């Protein structure tokens, strides 16, 4: 056997992580999605229900399960930000318009304690409509009556989907129970294909709502960015006429503004990125439905293009605006820092020139002092020679003291000057 990667089996089975259910019309279905619940809490709540029904428990790391609860079937899925519960049960031969729902068969106390915040609620009526394929792109009279009794005509959306094997209708309205409604009519669609169609419709609604979570944040960001852009314009205008002593305060304001914008960006970037990803999934699922227009109704794709796409453009615009503002603040800060650095360099150059002037003055003063030092040392040296000559004359030497002093003065001066020069060269060599 070849040495296996530790994740090989998990990665291989990922394509089977959430298989489609095999469904058969007619049936009623209820779907809920909740956000903000810890993964352990969501898993524990499902396990509690299964344990009470004496059903097999899923593995601790399971991301989905499908269980028959006795009359009602449950499918649970755990995602990164949310978890979903889908309930369905078969209906009789003549189903009525949403009179009984699948979720009504679940224990109320268990439903009330589902972990997380309820975001998505959807009732779906799946009908077996013989002759739907022959009807083509029109509604049959029984289906028209059922749709008219269940959905609002002024916001009705519908399409022929799955290559003409089904028709779907919804109005994207919430009823008093907090659920939206979808009617799906099929004509002899096999269970596996019907399961794919139902799951795609459920994912369209779930991902649509998850994508819209970024819209309130985009509106909040827009209001915050207006103030930040105004503050940046004020600071940028002050930079042009600011005095040197005012520049540190302007730089402090820019730094504070950059911190506020970056904090806002860090808080919203993940949400905007998630909204863009969910919107892409919505578009992909609608494409997979392969819609065709029914009569004069707008399709799901048309509805999303008119209602959801502008909201997603708002999120994308807010993200781009944050990025642009951050770059503008960075450019303004760099401009101000460059100006401060240039002024500092000018100050440093002036300081060096002043130091050079002082050094030259000190050098001139030192030269004068050295001249005086040579004269002073020569004077004292000549005095010593005079004393020596007088002493020698008193001892009987034929020596004129004045002549000896006169001869020694240039010799002593040259020796002192030479010594000072050597001392300068030694000091310069040590400094280099």
GIJOJO-V253284 format. One record per run of one state. SS is the DSSP state (~ for helix, > for strand, _ for the rest). FROM is the first residue (numbers start at 1). LEN is the number of residues. Records with the same first field share a line. If there is no record, write none. Layout:
SS = FROM-LEN, FROM-LEN
This chain:
_ = 1-7, 17-10, 36-3, 53-11, 69-4, 79-3, 91-12, 106-2, 113-4, 129-3, 136-5, 151-2, 156-1, 162-4, 171-9, 187-4, 242-2, 290-2, 294-4, 299-1, 395-6, 432-1
~ = 8-9, 39-14, 103-3, 108-5, 132-4, 141-10, 153-3, 191-51, 244-46, 300-95, 401-31
> = 27-9, 64-5, 73-6, 82-9, 117-12, 157-5, 166-5, 180-7, 292-2, 298-1
